[in-house]
Amino acid sequence: MIEQNTPIHVAIIMDGNGRWAKAHNKSRSYGHRAGSENVINIVEASGELNIKYLTLYAFSTENWKRPEEEKKALFQLLKEFYKKEIKRLISNNILVKHIGDISLFPKDTIKTIEETEKETLEKCKNPILTVVLALNYGFRDELKNALKNICYDAKNNKIDIENIDENFIQNYLYTKDIPDPDLIIRTSGEARLSNFLMYQASYSELYFTDILWPDFSKEDFKKAIEEYSNRNRRYGGL
C-alpha cells in the first residue's frame, strides 16, 4: 500500500532497450520501439498515483554517437509517439513539455514536438500530470548554456552578480518552471545518473533496478514509488 507521501516529481532514465532487443534476438530499433510503447503505461501509472511531473530521459546529448540508422529510428519513434498519443494525453488532461536543445533534430521532428506541446498547453488548462521529455538533454550542456546566458545578462547590466543565489541559477536552467525531482529511477542495472539533472538531483532519492525498460511494468513502477514513500528524507537535518 502506497502511503500519502507520494513524490510530486519522478524522473526516469529509461535504460536497457538495446539489451532487451538482444535478448529477444531483435534489432536495437525494435528494442527502442518496445521501450516507446512502454512509456504510456508509466504515464498512466503516474496519473493513477497522483504524481504531478514525470520526466523521461528520451534522447541524451551523448546519443548523437549512436549509428545513423539507430538515430533515424529514434527520431521516427519520437514523431510517432507524439502523433499517436496526443489525443489520449489531452483527453486525460496531461500536459507535454520538453527540456533540452531540440534545434539539432530533423525539422519535421521539431515541428511535431512544438505542435504537440502547443496543443496540450491550449487544451489542458488544469493538467493532472505534466510529462517532460528530455530531448538532446545533458546536464553539462544545460550548465554551459546557463553560464553563457548569465554572463551575457551580466555584461549587458541586466543582473547584479551579487544577487546570484540558488534560486537565481535555477531560473537559467531548462527546468526553471519544474520542481526538482523527488525520485529518480534508472532501469537495466546501471547505477549512475549519466549527465541527467545533476543540479536538480541534489536531494533526489535514487532507485535502481535490474529490470530492462521495455519490461518495467506499472507494478514495478508502483513498487519504486512505494519504496520511496517509506524513506525518510531529512535534507541534511535529523
C-alpha positions in Angstrom: 0.0 0.0 0.0 1.5 3.4 -1.0 1.4 6.0 1.7 0.5 9.6 1.4 4.0 11.0 0.8 3.9 10.2 -3.0 6.5 12.1 -4.9 5.5 15.2 -6.8 8.1 14.7 -9.5 9.5 11.4 -10.7 12.3 11.3 -13.3 13.3 8.1 -15.2 16.4 7.1 -17.0 14.8 4.6 -19.4 17.7 2.3 -20.0 18.0 -1.2 -21.5 16.2 -1.1 -24.8 19.3 -2.4 -26.7 19.9 -5.3 -24.2 16.2 -6.2 -24.3 16.3 -6.4 -28.1 19.5 -8.5 -28.0 17.9 -10.9 -25.5 15.0 -11.3 -27.9 17.2 -11.7 -31.0 15.8 -8.4 -32.4 17.4 -5.2 -33.7 18.1 -2.3 -31.4 15.4 -0.3 -33.2 12.9 -3.0 -32.3 14.0 -2.6 -28.7 13.5 1.2 -28.8 10.0 0.7 -30.2 9.2 -1.7 -27.4 10.5 0.9 -24.9 8.5 3.7 -26.6 5.3 1.6 -26.2 6.0 1.1 -22.5 6.1 4.9 -21.9 2.3 5.3 -22.0 2.0 2.5 -19.3 4.2 4.5 -16.9 2.4 7.8 -17.8 -0.9 6.1 -16.9 0.5 4.8 -13.7 1.8 8.3 -12.8 -1.7 9.7 -13.2 -3.2 6.9 -11.1 -0.7 7.7 -8.3 -1.3 11.5 -8.4 2.2 12.3 -9.5 2.3 15.8 -10.9 5.5 15.7 -13.0 7.1 12.8 -14.9 10.4 13.4 -16.7 11.7 10.8 -19.1 15.3 10.8 -20.4 14.4 10.1 -24.1 17.5 11.4 -26.0 20.7 12.5 -24.4 23.5 14.7 -25.8 25.6 11.5 -25.9 23.1 9.7 -28.1 24.5 11.5 -31.1 27.3 9.0 -31.0 24.9 6.2 -32.0 24.8 4.8 -35.5 22.8 6.9 -38.1 20.3 4.1 -38.6 19.5 4.0 -34.9 19.2 7.8 -34.6 16.8 7.9 -37.5 14.7 5.2 -35.8 14.7 7.2 -32.6 13.5 10.4 -34.3 10.8 8.4 -36.1 9.6 6.9 -32.8 9.5 10.4 -31.2 7.2 11.6 -34.0 5.0 8.5 -33.8 4.7 8.9 -30.0 3.6 12.5 -30.2 1.2 11.9 -33.1 -0.2 8.7 -31.8 -0.7 9.6 -28.2 -1.7 13.3 -28.3 -5.5 12.7 -28.3 -5.2 10.3 -25.3 -3.0 12.7 -23.4 -5.3 15.6 -24.0 -8.4 13.5 -23.1 -6.7 12.7 -19.8 -5.7 16.3 -19.2 -1.9 15.6 -19.5 0.4 18.4 -20.5 3.5 17.6 -22.6 6.8 19.7 -22.4 10.4 19.1 -23.3 13.8 20.1 -21.9 17.0 20.2 -23.9 18.1 21.7 -27.2 15.9 20.2 -30.0 17.3 22.6 -32.6 19.6 19.9 -34.0 16.7 17.5 -34.6 15.2 16.9 -38.0 12.9 19.8 -38.9 9.8 17.5 -39.2 10.6 16.1 -35.7 10.9 19.6 -34.3 7.6 20.6 -35.9 5.8 17.6 -34.4 7.2 18.3 -30.9 6.3 22.0 -31.0 2.8 21.5 -32.3 2.1 18.8 -29.7 3.3 21.0 -26.9 1.3 23.9 -28.1 -1.9 21.9 -28.5 -1.7 20.3 -25.0 -0.9 23.8 -23.5 -4.0 25.2 -25.2 -6.4 22.3 -24.2 -5.1 21.2 -20.8 -5.8 24.2 -18.6 -5.5 22.4 -15.3 -3.4 19.3 -16.1 -3.3 16.4 -13.7 0.2 15.5 -14.9 3.0 17.1 -16.9 5.1 14.7 -18.9 8.5 16.2 -19.6 10.6 14.6 -22.3 14.4 15.3 -22.0 15.4 15.6 -25.7 19.0 16.2 -26.7 19.5 16.8 -23.0 22.7 16.7 -20.9 23.3 18.5 -17.7 26.8 19.7 -18.8 25.2 21.2 -21.9 22.4 22.8 -19.7 25.0 24.2 -17.3 27.1 25.6 -20.2 24.1 27.4 -21.7 23.0 28.7 -18.3 26.5 30.2 -17.6 26.7 31.7 -21.1 23.3 33.4 -20.5 24.2 34.6 -17.1 27.4 36.1 -18.4 25.6 37.7 -21.3 23.0 39.3 -19.0 25.7 40.5 -16.6 27.7 42.0 -19.4 24.6 43.9 -20.5 23.9 45.1 -16.9 20.6 43.1 -16.8 21.7 41.4 -13.5 23.7 42.2 -10.4 26.2 39.3 -9.7 25.8 40.0 -6.0 22.2 38.7 -6.3 23.2 35.3 -7.6 22.0 32.5 -5.4 20.4 29.1 -5.8 17.1 30.4 -6.9 18.8 32.7 -9.4 20.7 29.9 -11.0 17.6 27.7 -11.3 15.9 30.4 -13.3 18.6 29.9 -16.0 18.1 26.1 -16.2 15.8 24.3 -18.7 13.8 23.2 -15.6 13.1 26.6 -14.3 9.3 26.0 -14.2 9.6 22.4 -13.0 10.2 21.3 -9.4 13.3 19.3 -8.7 12.7 15.5 -8.9 11.9 13.8 -5.6 12.7 10.4 -7.1 15.0 9.3 -10.0 14.6 5.8 -11.3 17.1 4.0 -13.5 16.3 0.7 -15.2 18.6 -2.0 -16.5 21.0 -2.4 -13.6 23.2 0.6 -14.2 23.8 2.7 -11.1 24.7 6.2 -12.2 22.9 9.4 -13.4 24.7 9.7 -16.7 24.6 13.5 -17.0 20.9 13.7 -16.1 19.5 16.5 -14.0 22.7 16.7 -11.9 22.0 20.1 -10.3 18.3 19.3 -9.8 19.1 15.8 -8.3 21.0 17.2 -5.3 18.4 15.9 -2.8 16.6 13.3 -5.0 16.1 9.8 -3.8 17.6 7.3 -6.2 16.1 3.9 -7.2 18.0 1.4 -9.4 16.5 -1.8 -10.8 17.9 -4.6 -12.9 14.7 -4.7 -15.0 15.2 -3.6 -18.6 13.0 -0.6 -19.6 10.6 -2.4 -22.0 9.8 -4.9 -19.2 9.4 -2.2 -16.5 5.7 -2.5 -15.7 3.2 -0.5 -13.9 3.6 -2.8 -10.9 7.4 -2.3 -11.0 6.8 1.5 -11.1 4.4 1.4 -8.2 7.0 -0.7 -6.2 9.5 2.0 -6.7 7.0 4.7 -5.5 6.2 2.5 -2.5 9.8 2.2 -1.6 10.2 6.0 -1.9 7.2 6.5 0.4 8.9 4.5 3.1 12.1 6.5 3.0 12.9 9.4 5.4 14.1 12.4 3.6 16.0 14.6 6.1 17.7 17.1 3.7 20.7 17.3 6.0 18.6 17.5 9.2 17.9 14.9 11.8 
